[in-house]
Amino acid sequence: MTDVAASNLPIMQVLDAAADLPVVDSFIFHSDAAPVPAISRYHAKKTVRNSPIPLRPLKVHSQPGFVLHSYPYKETSLIIDVFTRQYGRIALVAKGAKRPHSQLRGVLQTFQPLTLSWSGKSELQILTTAEWVGGMLPLEKNALLCGFYLNEIIVKLLQRDDPQPLLFDAYVATINQLAHGEPAQIVLRKFELSLLESAGVVSDLSFCSFRHQPVLAHGYYVVDPLAGVRPVAVHEQLPIVLGKTLLDMQSGDYADTTTQQQSKLLMRTLLAYHLHGAPIHTRQLLIDLQNL
């Protein structure tokens, strides 16, 4: 298996160097904050912002980021949803990006590390520059579809203007692992858990919140979307998993086939709940392709 730390070193050094550059020119008080997604946040690691969001910068320079999604805006422009290391998810207007000779046209591609600069006073700010950093292999075939799956669940679960530097680093590592052919079923499970933890909807899987005791490897548990890990109840409706599965997931060890199977069902259940049943289109596409 690829050494993740070694495979990520060049790109992470470039991104970290970009993150150390001067970022903020000036600030404003932003009062038209986007609403927080309607997902429960028990045991959240940080306080959920209501509104307003203070001190949105007027100008940001050379911020490491990735394009998650883009869609047309007016005749010649795009709105891009980007994931940045220091500012989290933000929406930017890429003016003229649809023009045939625009320099942005070939740069604003998904799964490619970029340095982005932007400015503006409103929630929808203006992209001023975008530069390709390089240093990562492109995603191909099934790995490409897995990448789109990552982008979709980030967009649907992670609120905007919520800095998540650790999740950003996990995203870079995950894209790199997929590009190097590491097992998708393991790589995706690790990122799904990181995302749910960052969103504040999953806490420590090695601790039974109901009994206030450590999870036992030989025990049977469920992960309640609202209450966390608890023992199995009579007429249980949630997926039942071994304590060992929860301990393996918490430690990032997915070598056991039972852990792989149970973690897949568990993550699918938790994602469905916190997305309020909204479909994940790329997952269905992957299923359809496997059934061909």
Buried (B, 14 or more C-beta within 10 A) or exposed (E): EEEBEEBBEBBBEBBEEBBEEEBEEEEEEBEEBBEBBEBEBBBBEEEEBEEEBEEBBBBBBBBBBBBBBBEEBEEBBBBBBBBBBBBBBBBBBBBBBBEEEBEBBEBBEBBBBBBBBBBBEEBEBBBBBBBEBEBBBEBEEBBBBBBBBBBBBBBBBBBBBBBBBEBBBBBBBBBBBBBBEBEBEBBBBBBBBBBBBBBBBBBBBBBBBBEEEEBBEEBEBBBBBEEBBBBEEEEEEBBBBBBBBBBBBBEEEBEBEEBBEBBBEBBBBBBBBBBEEEEBEBBEEBEEEEEE
